[in-house]
Amino acid sequence: VEENVAAATEIGEEADQQLLQDVQDILKPVKDQSWPSGIQQS
């Protein structure tokens, strides 16, 4: 049972890391960027 739990946990962590990497790759172009929002007033 312990081996099965360890294997399932390991697979879950790898999947989460892959998901995290996928999301970071998608957001890479706008990471650490900022832009004005709201109504521009002069």
N, C-alpha and C positions, 0 to 999 in steps of 0.2 A: 504494500500500500504506500509506504513512504517513497519508494522509487517512482510510482505512478504520480503521486502528488508533486514530487520534484520535477518530473518530466513535464507535467502539465503547467507548472509554474514557469519553467524555463521557456516553454513555447509561448506562453502568454506574455512574458517579458520581451521576447524577441519580436513578437507581433506589435507590441506597444512601441518599441523602439523604432520599428519600421514605419509605423503610422506617424510617430513624431518626426522622423526624418522626412517623410513625404510632405507633411504640413510645413515644415521649415523650408523645404525646397520650393514649395508653392509661394510662400511669403517672402522669399529671399529678395526679390526685386524692390520690395517696399520696406524691408527691415531697416530700422533706425532712420526712417524718413518722417518728415512732418510737413504739413501743408495747412494753410489758413482755412478756417471754416467760418461759416456765418456770413452775415452781410458786411461787405467791404464799405467802410465809411471813410470819406476824405475830409 
